[in-house]
């Protein structure tokens, strides 16, 4: 009889652990160092805390839901924690990590929250392959998708973030890699403040107010990103304020109100980028002359550049509206390219003028500027403009390949048609 009773108790216990009755906090508290806790599928209400080195791994269909304004999951004063494959819903913050080291958050979906993932005073953190979805409220009422404060050695990679205030917010962080993320329909795609040792690579920023906002940050590389469709009244593809030692390279700035804006910055290198169909490709205010814009491609922009009296150093770029010729045959125009625009200068002082940017009178004024200012030596002048862009070379090679493939397909089709006629 006792054996039968033990059997039924065992079955009851196993049936509870197989579903949402599984006690996550009890399992965390009882786990040994380095133990893997497998969370069965189900919806778990509570505010869970991790203070020991463990791995939390959810089965498909695991959701943690906070009971109140406290985080659904808190990780604090601990090293070597991993959280994988769970869904989190919360009224305020989804996951909060404080003074954590060697932390990994992977394949987590956070939805309907104010702040998705909040990291502070932590080291060696990896935030990988997560999906964070905010809500439909105004930006002022939202929190950030991923926020990192006063931390070191952070990797934020392959995350998808939408409908939040700032997709990725970074403040007082040393050594951070932001790679292969996609941020859409938010205020700022990524926002840096007071940070150093920053890499922003292969990300996609679409339909935000501003793609990248960089403020009081040094030692920065932004490369191979797609920054597109930021068109509000105060929108920018990339805005850099009081920033030093930055390399902006091989990015695509497409269909933005302003592609790149530099304000009160120095030692900025802008190289090998593509500026396409922006209202204004470049804007500069109080930019030091150690900043250089070279070997970029400007196509289909309404205004190439506008600046204050200090200007921007343009060297060896391709401009689709350049009308000079290359007598020497060295690939560079024989007369300077002049990007000076009276209307552009006015827009720096009065942004509201942007609503008239494509009017016929402005187009005529810009054309007159380019003719009259041929002798300008310092302000928005490229003395070695390229005549053939690398993009055109690439498109030409692709078109040749497509033409050959088309000819082969056409000849094969004609041969089969003739053979069918004979039969």
Buried (B, 14 or more C-beta within 10 A) or exposed (E): EEEEEEEEEEEEEEEEEEEBEBEBEEBBEEBEEEEEBEBBBBEBEBBBBBEBBBBBBBEEBBBBBBEEEBBBBBBBEBBBBBBBBBBBBBBBBBBBBBBBBBBBBBBBBBBEBBBBBBBBBBBBBBBBBBBBBBBEEEBEEBBBBBBBBEBBBBBBBBBBBBBBBBBBBBBBBBBBBBBBBBBBBBBBBBBBBBBBBBBBBBBBBBBBBBBBBBBBBBBBBBBBBBBBBBBEEEBBBBBBBBBBBBBBBBBBBBBBBBBBBBBBBBBBBBBBBBBBBBBBBBBBBBBBEEBBBBBBBBBEBBBBBBBBEBBBBBBBBBBBBBEBEBEEEEEBBEEBBBBBBBBBBBBBEEEEBBEEBEEEEBEEBBEEBBEEBEEBEEBBBBEBBBBEBEBBEEEEEEEEEEEEEEEEEEEEEEEEEEEEEEE
